[in-house]
Amino acid sequence: MPLDPSLVVIVVVCTAIVCATVVCVVALLRADRADITAVVRALPELAATLGQRRRR
């Protein structure tokens, strides 16, 4: 029974998303609360900087 290549791609992508989610959740759980707050506060500035670089 041959495997459909598109099914393999979908399974690999879904597995990668689940793994990335688990890694991010574990990192957030292990991080200090002050570090998380600092990162969340810096996100808008980072997004604005990346947006300006792409426009150039």
C-alpha atoms as a printed R data frame, in Angstrom:
   type eleno elety resid chain resno      x      y      z
1  ATOM     1    CA   MET     A     1  0.000  0.000  0.000
2  ATOM     2    CA   PRO     A     2  1.807  3.153 -1.191
3  ATOM     3    CA   LEU     A     3  1.663  6.312  0.861
4  ATOM     4    CA   ASP     A     4  0.242  9.457 -0.670
5  ATOM     5    CA   PRO     A     5  2.993 12.151 -0.700
6  ATOM     6    CA   SER     A     6  0.552 14.915  0.256
7  ATOM     7    CA   LEU     A     7 -0.541 12.909  3.302
8  ATOM     8    CA   VAL     A     8  3.079 12.524  4.386
9  ATOM     9    CA   VAL     A     9  3.628 16.274  4.067
10 ATOM    10    CA   ILE     A    10  0.508 17.023  6.116
11 ATOM    11    CA   VAL     A    11  1.566 14.601  8.854
12 ATOM    12    CA   VAL     A    12  5.090 16.057  8.987
13 ATOM    13    CA   VAL     A    13  3.806 19.651  9.156
14 ATOM    14    CA   CYS     A    14  1.290 18.802 11.884
15 ATOM    15    CA   THR     A    15  3.971 16.991 13.882
16 ATOM    16    CA   ALA     A    16  6.311 19.982 13.556
17 ATOM    17    CA   ILE     A    17  3.596 22.381 14.746
18 ATOM    18    CA   VAL     A    18  2.812 20.192 17.764
19 ATOM    19    CA   CYS     A    19  6.504 19.900 18.660
20 ATOM    20    CA   ALA     A    20  7.059 23.661 18.354
21 ATOM    21    CA   THR     A    21  4.015 24.309 20.531
22 ATOM    22    CA   VAL     A    22  5.245 21.931 23.213
23 ATOM    23    CA   VAL     A    23  8.713 23.513 23.194
24 ATOM    24    CA   CYS     A    24  7.242 27.029 23.535
25 ATOM    25    CA   VAL     A    25  4.894 26.029 26.360
26 ATOM    26    CA   VAL     A    26  7.672 24.289 28.272
27 ATOM    27    CA   ALA     A    27  9.952 27.313 27.806
28 ATOM    28    CA   LEU     A    28  7.241 29.635 29.114
29 ATOM    29    CA   LEU     A    29  6.568 27.407 32.108
30 ATOM    30    CA   ARG     A    30 10.247 27.254 33.027
31 ATOM    31    CA   ALA     A    31 10.926 30.974 32.509
32 ATOM    32    CA   ASP     A    32 10.896 33.546 35.260
33 ATOM    33    CA   ARG     A    33  7.745 35.684 35.327
34 ATOM    34    CA   ALA     A    34  9.718 38.925 34.928
35 ATOM    35    CA   ASP     A    35 11.387 37.556 31.793
36 ATOM    36    CA   ILE     A    36  8.039 36.671 30.227
37 ATOM    37    CA   THR     A    37  6.677 40.140 30.988
38 ATOM    38    CA   ALA     A    38  9.722 41.801 29.431
39 ATOM    39    CA   VAL     A    39  9.415 39.728 26.254
40 ATOM    40    CA   VAL     A    40  5.691 40.404 25.899
41 ATOM    41    CA   ARG     A    41  6.255 44.138 26.336
42 ATOM    42    CA   ALA     A    42  9.005 44.113 23.677
43 ATOM    43    CA   LEU     A    43  6.930 42.297 21.041
44 ATOM    44    CA   PRO     A    44  5.184 45.380 19.545
45 ATOM    45    CA   GLU     A    45  8.504 47.173 19.122
46 ATOM    46    CA   LEU     A    46 10.053 44.097 17.525
47 ATOM    47    CA   ALA     A    47  7.116 43.732 15.131
48 ATOM    48    CA   ALA     A    48  7.387 47.401 14.147
49 ATOM    49    CA   THR     A    49 11.122 47.073 13.517
50 ATOM    50    CA   LEU     A    50 10.674 43.990 11.358
51 ATOM    51    CA   GLY     A    51  7.890 45.724  9.442
52 ATOM    52    CA   GLN     A    52 10.111 48.703  8.677
53 ATOM    53    CA   ARG     A    53 12.943 46.486  7.431
54 ATOM    54    CA   ARG     A    54 10.652 44.649  5.031
55 ATOM    55    CA   ARG     A    55  9.359 47.906  3.525
56 ATOM    56    CA   ARG     A    56 12.865 49.074  2.558
